[in-house]
Amino acid sequence: MSDRIPSTTDKKPAPLADIINIHTLSVMVNNQPGVLGRICAVFSRRGFNIESLVVSQTRDPRFSRMTIGISGHPEGLHQIIMQVNKLIDVIHCIEHTDRDAVSKEMVLIKIAAGAGERTEILQIIEHYNGKTVDLQEDSLIALISGNTDKLDAAVRLLTKFDIVETVRTGKVVMARGLTET
């Protein structure tokens, strides 16, 4: 048995053929204990997997917004949204697409890097409009934000260096125009 802990930079198994893509839901809820558990139970019963989850309090501390990336059979998505909307403490649940919303995520990447590798690493980070948020003699931490494809490409280019670890947020989403998220 290996003592190595799997990380987000490890190669992932190929997705299941019957799962088409990740759907992004925005769920406004009362800021109460147990709400997340009840929502997760709905996804689990319907065979959906939570791929990413971001939860934060809104400007009004009585409410929180959850941005949930889920994967599963697309034909069950409408039913899930209806069931989540019926839950106590859920104000509303909405699916968002790139057409009706802006979505971004962030990755922190810790790279073991001596002086000889830094120039190329910093050029890659700069190309993706990233920032170096920590710089030590033997390592650095980069912060890159943007859409999923941009982050995937940046991490892919940086894998030729010694990535110590990555931490990645899920998507945060905001509806375009004056529509509430």
Phi, psi and omega per residue, in radians:
M1 nan 2.351 -3.101
S2 -1.451 2.523 3.078
D3 -1.504 -0.048 -3.081
R4 -1.304 2.331 3.092
I5 -1.632 2.249 3.127
P6 -1.088 2.560 3.131
S7 -2.184 3.027 -3.133
T8 -1.228 -0.196 3.123
T9 -1.574 -0.149 3.098
D10 -1.151 2.627 3.095
K11 -1.142 2.389 -3.118
K12 -1.658 2.614 3.071
P13 -1.154 2.711 3.128
A14 -1.049 2.480 3.137
P15 -1.142 2.693 3.119
L16 -1.156 2.506 -3.050
A17 -1.109 -0.508 -3.072
D18 -1.523 -0.016 3.092
I19 -1.766 2.035 -2.995
I20 -1.392 -0.997 -3.113
N21 -2.807 -3.104 -3.136
I22 -1.687 2.297 3.105
H23 -1.787 2.448 -3.116
T24 -1.882 2.115 3.134
L25 -1.971 2.465 3.011
S26 -1.950 2.175 -3.084
V27 -2.178 2.049 3.056
M28 -1.624 2.225 -3.060
V29 -2.344 2.784 2.938
N30 -1.182 2.457 -3.102
N31 -1.396 1.394 -3.066
Q32 -2.308 2.633 3.068
P33 -1.120 2.514 3.045
G34 1.597 -0.205 -3.098
V35 -1.102 -0.821 -3.118
L36 -1.048 -0.720 3.129
G37 -1.067 -0.731 3.129
R38 -1.161 -0.683 3.112
I39 -1.166 -0.764 3.127
C40 -1.060 -0.634 3.132
A41 -1.093 -0.652 3.110
V42 -1.080 -0.803 -3.141
F43 -1.095 -0.762 -3.103
S44 -1.107 -0.794 -3.141
R45 -1.056 -0.561 -3.098
R46 -1.603 0.031 3.097
G47 1.358 0.414 3.075
F48 -1.712 2.548 3.115
N49 -1.895 2.410 3.065
I50 -1.459 2.024 -3.136
E51 -1.563 -0.609 3.088
S52 -2.632 2.678 -3.103
L53 -2.590 2.178 3.045
V54 -2.231 2.218 3.140
V55 -2.266 2.315 3.056
S56 -2.651 2.666 3.083
Q57 -1.176 2.518 3.094
T58 -1.473 -3.070 3.083
R59 -1.060 -0.503 3.047
D60 -1.660 1.992 -3.033
P61 -1.109 -0.145 3.100
R62 -1.330 -0.264 -3.038
F63 -2.203 2.679 3.022
S64 -2.264 2.660 3.060
R65 -1.970 2.295 3.060
M66 -1.920 2.270 2.986
T67 -1.942 2.033 -2.996
I68 -2.123 2.155 3.012
G69 -1.667 2.101 -3.100
I70 -2.187 2.649 3.043
S71 -2.224 2.561 3.137
G72 2.919 -2.975 3.138
H73 -1.157 2.108 -3.081
P74 -1.020 -0.530 -3.108
E75 -1.184 -0.309 3.119
G76 -1.604 -0.060 -3.046
L77 -1.111 -0.802 -3.129
H78 -1.020 -0.730 3.133
Q79 -1.110 -0.716 3.118
I80 -1.069 -0.825 -3.125
I81 -1.046 -0.749 3.123
M82 -1.107 -0.734 -3.132
Q83 -1.179 -0.706 3.109
V84 -1.118 -0.725 3.122
N85 -1.069 -0.436 -3.140
K86 -1.440 -0.243 -3.077
L87 -1.171 2.538 3.024
I88 -1.090 2.462 3.134
D89 1.370 -0.024 3.052
V90 -1.636 2.137 3.100
I91 -1.402 -0.884 3.035
H92 -2.831 2.723 3.097
C93 -2.290 2.198 -3.063
I94 -2.337 2.422 2.991
E95 -1.518 2.432 3.099
H96 -2.088 2.528 3.050
T97 -2.112 3.024 3.111
D98 -1.131 -0.410 3.134
R99 -1.255 -0.622 -3.034
D100 -1.875 0.017 -3.076
A101 -2.650 2.779 3.016
V102 -1.775 2.271 3.101
S103 -2.256 2.452 3.134
K104 -2.450 2.729 2.984
E105 -2.465 3.051 -3.052
M106 -2.402 2.586 3.048
V107 -2.314 2.412 2.945
L108 -1.852 2.261 -3.103
I109 -2.186 2.090 3.070
K110 -1.710 2.161 -3.067
I111 -2.151 2.249 3.007
A112 -1.311 2.094 -3.045
A113 -2.633 2.176 3.012
G114 -1.517 -3.127 -3.081
A115 -1.052 -0.559 -3.094
G116 -1.228 -0.455 -3.104
E117 -1.696 -0.289 -2.987
R118 -1.042 -0.716 -3.074
T119 -1.022 -0.847 -3.124
E120 -1.161 -0.713 3.117
I121 -1.078 -0.801 -3.133
L122 -1.136 -0.576 3.076
Q123 -1.145 -0.717 3.111
I124 -1.132 -0.787 3.129
I125 -1.052 -0.769 3.134
E126 -1.128 -0.685 3.135
H127 -1.011 -0.624 -3.134
Y128 -1.646 0.341 3.137
N129 0.967 0.583 3.119
G130 -1.541 3.064 3.117
K131 -2.299 2.587 2.984
T132 -1.553 2.063 -3.077
V133 -1.810 -0.171 3.048
D134 -2.693 2.381 -3.136
L135 -2.385 2.059 3.105
Q136 -2.053 3.050 3.135
E137 -1.067 -0.613 -3.032
D138 -2.046 0.106 -3.121
S139 -2.795 2.940 3.011
L140 -2.597 2.766 3.056
I141 -2.115 2.224 3.119
A142 -1.902 2.553 3.043
L143 -2.050 2.150 3.109
I144 -2.255 2.336 3.097
S145 -2.219 2.711 3.132
G146 2.708 -2.757 3.119
N147 -1.416 2.945 -3.051
T148 -1.005 -0.779 -3.116
D149 -1.083 -0.691 3.129
K150 -1.101 -0.802 -3.141
L151 -1.145 -0.716 3.105
D152 -1.050 -0.757 -3.128
A153 -1.135 -0.747 3.137
A154 -1.095 -0.811 3.135
V155 -1.105 -0.706 3.125
R156 -1.045 -0.758 3.124
L157 -1.179 -0.587 -3.094
L158 -1.421 -0.160 -3.124
T159 -1.192 -0.262 3.082
K160 -1.282 -0.188 3.034
F161 -1.761 3.069 -3.095
D162 -1.506 1.581 3.082
I163 -1.338 2.105 -3.138
V164 -1.373 -0.819 3.091
E165 -2.862 2.800 3.036
T166 -2.285 2.584 3.007
V167 -2.294 2.209 -3.035
R168 -2.224 2.359 3.074
T169 -1.421 2.945 2.929
G170 -1.487 -3.107 3.128
K171 -1.247 2.530 2.861
V172 -1.968 2.444 -2.976
V173 -2.275 2.477 3.011
M174 -2.426 2.287 3.139
A175 -1.116 2.518 3.121
R176 -1.284 2.722 3.089
G177 1.211 -2.653 -3.109
L178 -1.564 0.006 3.108
T179 -1.156 2.380 3.087
E180 -1.313 2.563 -3.117
T181 -1.319 nan nan
